[in-house]
Amino acid sequence: MAERGHNGARKTHVRGIGVSPGVVIGPVFVLTSQAVTVVETSLRPDEIDHEIARLEDALIATRGQLKAIMEDLGARAGVRDASILDAHLMVLDDRAFVDEIIAQTRNDCCNVEVAVRDVAENYAKVLASLKDDYLRERVADVRDVARRVIRNLTGDIDSALATLTEKHIVVANDLAPSDTATLRKDVVSGFATDLGSPTSHTAVMARALEIPAVVALRDISRHVRTGDIVLMDGNKGVLIINPSPEELKEYGALAEARKHIEQGLNRILNEPAETPDGHRIVLSANIEHIDELDAVRQYGAEGVGLFRSEYLFIFSGTMVGEAEQAVAYTTLATALHPDPVIIRTLDLGGDKFYRDSMASHEDNPFLGCRSIRLSLQNPEHFKGQMRAVLRASATGNVKMMYPMISNVDEVLQANALLAEAKQELREKNVPFAEDLEVGVMIEVPAAALTADVIAEHVDFFSLGTNDLIQYTIAVDRVNERVAYLYEPTHPAVLKLIKMTIDAGHDKGIWVGVCGQMAADPVMAPLLVGLGVDELSVAPQAVPLVKDAIRSISLEQSRTLALLALQCHSGTEALRLCRETVREAAPELLELV
């Protein structure tokens, strides 16, 4: 929306995605493209060895710079957040990546800068084509590392951000993760970018450094100039160029109100997720890395409701042995004891692979050999992971669940392998929990429709709503052309959720939800009303969801669920959810 401001200057309201909360106002500093220019040079064969030596020197220099940035970030934002740049170091230490650069340099007799650029871009294109949000976000990491290596090769290592001496709101097409890590609050009050998403490392570091940020503003970097005054709302994802006095007053009041709301959320961190009429919900965290332990505690989660074990393999790039897995799982369980830790067995395939993956290319991978199917086709690897989980279960707070179950036969096969794994440990006198709880993820309609049969062979259900919604409505939520069809409150989805919960309870097992739907405080009361026993969400979402649960009675939630199940459209059901939250906890709508 464009119009004229109070002083006659052009005023623009632009909406993106708020990824780090806070309202700031100030002058803009437009950060021009950080891309480096590569000049191609043909080399003689006898010059190649010297070129490879230059590469090794640049890799060493880049590694040193990243470690220095990590140490500084760790001092300012905590060790957990500094470890975000581990992904960069992994790229540098990936021998396949480096060998490919060397091979191109030798084969093409080109300067090594060209090979770094080309190989990194090939990696980035492969990652960008995947549907897994986490892996797509690693495109920025690969390009960031390549940019740093090339700069060390060319000697061009200066950053325009280093010229800032007074507070500005940085506006850029995008910010590389390692550049974000160097932002200092004394000169950067916030930043806004054309590109980006809430799951990018840039967004994660903005939150860690407590710097307000808005991303996905499309072409904002072309519509503002250095020196322009902007107002940025990191909560709502809004940026206003040349704000009016009325808008400044309005946002000043909103900022103060949000401050009080956030203080209120901090006060309930150690309180239970319990409705006003005394109904208790287990509220746990979804994580994929041991380094996220601090966040589990920091945000008041009751243990881990989903540990994505496949990321041990993706991070390492190779098969992780039983002993190494057991150490990771035991570390996690010991640190959080007595709170529960639910370890999901490998959810590989589809768009999640590692270099030595058992999975192979398929034309339709999301309907192919992935998750439990892949594990059952590789029983020895599967039993190795099961033994690792069993070893960790000696702590007394570990549970295990199988992903993407579609029929009871898969459960029976997996349980048979589990029995073998237990016997193998008994024969070696390795301690483990004989009564380890085993559950399944309900992610496909077939599992929901046969939940009553599956429930007879497991101890709990965990609804993976992200995939359940996609498979039920046949919509790819990351496809911009059809993403509008992705509706968590679609009548079919709600009926499948209710069917699963009822089937589980009828057989005496508990039911949780670990998909994104559980992390939305607007929809969490609906799930409570439908009868879930546990919600597992990203650590940062725990306080908001907890506040929603503590604000709305079980009776209100059940009424909401009853009405929502009668709705003819997802839009109608979502409206009921928002109305319920607005009546009981209107402050939440200011933060979501």
N, C-alpha and C positions, 0 to 999 in steps of 0.2 A: 504494500500500500504506500503510495507516494502522495505527499501534499506539501503545503507550505507551513513552515514553523512560525512561531510568534514574531521572529525577527525578519521574516521574509525569505530565510534560507530554505533550501530544499530539505525536507524532513522525511525520513524513510523508516518504516517499521519492517524488520526482517525477522522471520521465525526459522529457527533451526532446532537443534537438540541440545538441551542443557545437560552437561556431563559433570559439572562441578558447581555446587551451589554458591550463591552469593550475588548481591546486587552492587555493581560498581559503576562509577561515572568518571570520565576523564578523557584526556586527549589520546588520539590514535597514533600508533607507530606501525606503518605498513611495512611488513617484512617481505621483501621481494624474493623471488624464487631462489631456493638454496641449491638448485641443480648446478653441477659443475660441468664445464665444457671440456670435452675430451677431444684432443687433436690426434688424428690417426697418423701413425708413422710406420713405414715399412722398414724392417730390420734385416741385416745379413744374418745368416745362420750362426756365425761366430759371435754375434751380439746377444744371443738368446740367454745364455747362462747369466750374463750380467743383468738382464731384464728380470730373470727369476729371482736373483738376489735382491733386486729392488723391491719386488713383491714381498719377499720374506721380511725385509726391513719395515715396509709399510704395515704389514700385519702385526708385527711386534709393536710398532708405534701406536697403531689403532687400539690394540689390546690394552696398552698402558693408559691411553686416554680414557677408555671406557671404564677401566678399574678405578681411575682417579675420580671420574664422574660418579661412579657407584659409591665410593667412599664418602664423597661430599653429600650425595643424596641420602645415604644412610644416616649421616650425622644430622641432616635437617628433617628427614621424614621417616626414619626408621629403617631397620635392616630389611624387613619384609618388602618394602616398596623399592628399595635399592635393587633387590634381586630381580626386578622386572627386566633389567638390562642383561640378565643371564642369557636371554634369547639372542642378543647380539653376539655375546661371546661364543655361544654355540655355533653361530654361523661362521665365525672366524676359525673355530676349531674343527669345523666339519671338513674332514680330509677330502671327501668326494667333491665338495664345493671348490676347494683350493686346487685339487688335481685337475679339475675341469678347466680352471683358469690357466693353469700351466700348459695343459694340452693345447688349448686354443692358441696361446702365445707361440708355442713351438710349431704347430701345424700351419698357422697363418703368417708366421714371421712378423707379428704385429707387436706394437708396444703394449705393455701389460695393462695399461689403463683401459684400452679397448676391450681386452678380454674380461676384465673385472666388470665393466659396464654390461657387456653382452651376456655373460653367464648369470649375473645377478638379475638382469631383466628377464631372462628365461625362467629362472626360479620364481620370480615375482609373478609372472604370467600364469604359471601353473597354480600357485597358491590362490591367485585372484579368481581362478575358474572354479574353485571349490565352494561348496555350500556351507561348510562349517564356519560359523562366525569367527571362532578363535583362530583357525588357520588362515582365513582370509585376512585377518588383521595383521598377520605376520609379514604381509607384503611390505608394510612400512618398515619393519625391522630389517628385512633384507636390503631394501633400497638405502636405508640409513647407514648400514654397515658399508655398503659399496661406496656411498658418497664419501664417507670418512676415509676409506682406504685410498680412493682416488685423490682426495685432497692431500693425504700424506705423501702420495706419489708425486704430486705436482707442486707441493709446498704451499698450496693455497688453503690455509687452515683458519683464517680469520672468520669470525662470525659477526654479522651486523648487529646482533643483540648485544654484543660487547660494548657498543657505542652508547647504549642507554645510560643516562645518569640521573634521570628523573622519572617518576611514575608515569607509565603509559599503559594503555590497553593494546596489546599486540594483535594485529590482524594479519593473517597470512592465508595463502591458498591451502597450506597444510603445515604442520609442525612435526619435524622428525622427533621420535621418542627421546633420542639423546640430547637434542636441543631443548626439549621441554624439561628434561632433568636438570638443566643448568639455569632455568628461570629463577630469578630471585624476587621475593615479594617486595623488596625495597625499591625496585624499579619496574616491576610488572604487576599491575593490580588485577589483570585478567587477560584472557586471550580469546579470540574468535577466529574460526577457520572455515574455508569453503567446504572442505572435505571432513571426514572423520565419523566416528561412531562411539557409543558409550563403552564398547568393549576394547577399544584400542588402547595400547600402552600409553599413548599421549594422554588420553582421558583419565586413565588410572593414575598417572603421575600428577595430573592436575589436582585430582582429589587428595592425593597423598600430601601434596605441597599446600593444599588449601588455597588454591588460586582459582577463582571463578572462571568458568569456561563454557563456551557455546560452540558446537561444531555443526557441520552439515548446513552451512548458510549459503551454499551454492556458489555465488559469485560476489560475496561481500567485499573481497579484497580488491575488486575492480570498481566498487562504488563508494569507497571512502579514500580519503587522502590523509597522509601524515599531518597531524594537527587538528583534524576534525574532532569535535566533541561527541562522544557516544555514551549512551546509558545501556548497560548490559545486565540482563537478568539470567544468571546461570541456573536458576531453578526452573523457570518456564521456557528457557531456550529462546529468549527474545533479545534483539539488539535494536536500539532506537538511535538514529543519527539526528543530531541537533534536537534533543528533547525540549519540550516546552516547560515553562515554570510549573504548570499544573501537573505534568507528568513527573517532574522531579519530586514534587511534594507527595504525589500518590505513591511513587516507588519508595520514597523515604519511609512512609508509614508502613508499607508492605515489608520492607527490610526489617524494621523494628519488630513487627508482628512475627515474622519468620524466626527471628532470633529467639523470641520467647517460646515459640513452638519447639524449636530444636533443643532448647534448654530443658523443656518438658520431656522430650524424647530421651535425653541423657539421664533423666531421673528414673526412668523405668528400665534401664539397661539390665539391671540385676533382678527385676521383678518377673514373675512368671507370665506367660501368655495365657491369661485367664479372663474369661468374660465376666462382666459385672455380676452375673448370677451364678458364678462359681464353676463354670465349665472350663477345664484345663485342656489346652492344645500343646503338643510338643512342637517347639519352633526351633528347627536346626538349620545348618548351613550346607550349601553346595560348594565344594571346592575341588581343585584339580592339582594342587601343589602343596607340599608340606609347609612351604613358606607362608601359606595363608592361615596357619594356626593362630597367629597373633590377631588376625581379623576376626576369627571365630570368637575369641575371648572378648576382644574389644567391643564388638557389637552385641554381645549378650546372647549368642546362640547357645542352644542346648545340644552341644555335640555336632556331629556331621551326619546329615541325612543322605548325602550322596558324595562319595569320593570317586571321581572319575579316574579309575586306575590306568586307563589307556594313555593318559598324558605322561606317565612314567616312561612309556615306550616312545611316545612322540618327542618328548624333550630330549631323550638320550639318542634317538635316531636308530636304535637297534633293539634286539630282543633283550629284555632284562631278566636275569636269572632268578630262580626261586629264592635264594638267600638274600639277594639285594631287595627283592620285593618284600620279603618278610621283615627286613630291617625298616623299610619305609612305612609299612602298615603298623608295625609295632611302635615305632616312634610316634606316629599319629595317635594311636589308641592310648598309649601311656600318657602322652601330654594332655589328653582330654578326659582321662578317667576321673570319675565313673560315668561321665556322659557317653552315650552310645556313638559308635562310628560305623556307618554302613558303607561297605566297599562294594562298588559295582564291578563285576568282572568285565573283561575287555569289550569295549564297544567300538571295535575297529571296523573298517570297511565303509562303504558309502562315500564319505569324503574325508575320512580320518585314516591316515596311513603313517607309517614311519619307514625309514629307508629299507630295512630288512623285513618288511611286513610280510606275513603269510598271505595277505589278500592280494588279489590280482585285478587287473583292469577289467571292468565290465561295462557294457553299453548302458545299462540301467542299474547303477550300483545301489540305489536306495531301495530297490526291490530285489536285490541280489544277495550274494553270500556275505553277510555282515553280522556283526554282533554275536549273538548266541549261535547262529548258524556257522559262522567261521570258527568259533571255539569248538563246537561239537565235531567239526571236520578235522580238527587238530587236537585230538584228545590228550596227547602227552603234554603239549604246551598248556592246555586247559587245566589238567591235573596239577601241573607245576604251580600255576597261579592259585589253585584251590589250596594246595599244601602251604603256600606262603600265607594265605589268609588264615588258615587253621592255626599256623604257628603263632600268628599275631593274636588269635582269639584267646590265648592263654591269659591275656590281660583281663578278660571277663566282660568286655564292653564292645566286642566286635560282632557285626552282623554282615551277611553277604547277600547280594542279589544279582540275578541274571537279567541282562538287558534284552529288549525286543522279543519277548516270548510271543509266539503266535498260536501255539497249541500245546496240549498237555504232554504229548510225547516228548517234546523238547525238555520239559521240566523233568520227566522221568529219566531221560538219558543223562541229563546234567546231575541229577541226584544220585544216579548209579555211579557216575565217575567220582562224585564227592565221597561216596561210601568207600570206593577204592582208595582214594587219597587218604582218608582217615585210617584205613587199615595199614597203608604203607608207613604212616607216621607211628602208628602203634608198634609196628615191628621194629622201628628204630628207637622206641622209647622217647619219642618227641612229644612233649606235653601240648595239649590243645583242648578247647572246650568241646566236649562231646555233644552238648546241647546247643551248638551254634545255630542261631536263627538264620534261616534262609528264606529270602523273598524273591519276587519277580517284579520287573517293571511292566506295567500295562501301558503299551505305547501304540498298539494297533487295534483296530476295531474287533478283529477276530478274538483277541485275548479278552477284551471287555465283554464280548458276547458269550464267552465260555468261562467267565471268571468263576462261576460256581463250581465247575469241574476242576479248574486249576487250583482253587483255594484248598482243596483236600490234600494237596501235596506240598504246601509251603506254609510259612509262618507269618508272612505279611505281603501286602501289595504296596507298590509305589507307583502312582500314576505319573507317567512322563507326558505331561500335557502338550509340550511343544510338538512332538511327533504325532501324538494322538490326534491333535487338531488337524495337522497337515494331511495325515492319512485318511481321516474321516471326511474332510471337505475336498480333498484332492487339490490342495493349493500349496505352492512353494512360497513361504513367507518372505524369502529374500528376493523374490522376483517382483520388481517394481510394478510390472504390468498387472499382476494379480494379487499383490499383497493386501489390497483392500478387502479381499474375500476371507482373509485369515481372521476368524472370529472365535475367541475363546468361549464366548457366551452363545454360540450357535446352538439351537435346540438339540441337534443330534449329539453334539459334544456333551452338553449337560446331561442328557439322558444316559449316555455311555458312562459318564463319571458316576452318576447316581446308581446305575446298575452294578458297577464294579464295587462301590462302597457297600451296597446292600448285600451283594454276594459274599464279600469278605466277612462282614459282620455276622451273617447267617451261619458261616462256618467257624466263627470264633477267632478270626484273625484281624489284626489292625490294618488300617489303610492310610497311606500318606500321599502327598502330592509333592513332586520335586521339580515340576516344570515352571516356566516363567509366570504362568497364571497365579501360582501361589505367592509370588513376589509382589503382586499388584495389590496394594492395600484396599483398592476399590472392589476387587474380586475375592479377596481372602475371606470376608464375612460370608459370601455366597458358598464357598467351599466348606466353611464351618457348618453352615446350615444344611448342606448336603450330607454332612456326617463324617468328614475326614477326622482322623485322630492326630495327624502330624502334617506340618507344612515345612518344607525344606527349601531355602531360598539363598541367594547370594548374601554373604555376610552383611554387606552394606544395607540391604533391604530389611534386615531383621527389626530394627527399631520402628520403622513405619508400619510394618505388618503387625507387630506386637501392639502398637497403639490402636490399630483398627480392631484387633481382637478384644482388647481391654475396654474399648468404648462401646461395643455393640453386644447386647445380650444374646444368649443362645436362642431365646424365644424370638427375638427380632430376626436373627440369622435364619432360623427355620422358616419363618414367615416369608422372608426374602426368597429362599430356595423354592418354596412351594409356588410362589407367584412366578418365579423365573422359569420353572419347569412347564408352566402353562403358556409361556410366551410363544408367539409364532415366529419371532425373529431374534437374532442376536442383538440387534440394536435396541429393541424393546427391553430385553433382559439387562443389558448394560446400563440403560437409563434407570432401571429399578435399583441396580447396585449403587450407582452414583447418588441417587436420591436417599438411599438408606444411610450412606456414609455422610452425606451433607447434613442430614438431620442429627446424627449422633456425634460426628467428629468432623465438622466443617473445616477445621484447620488442616486436615490431611489433604484436601483438594488444593490447598495452596502449595503443597510440596510435591505433587505428582502431575 
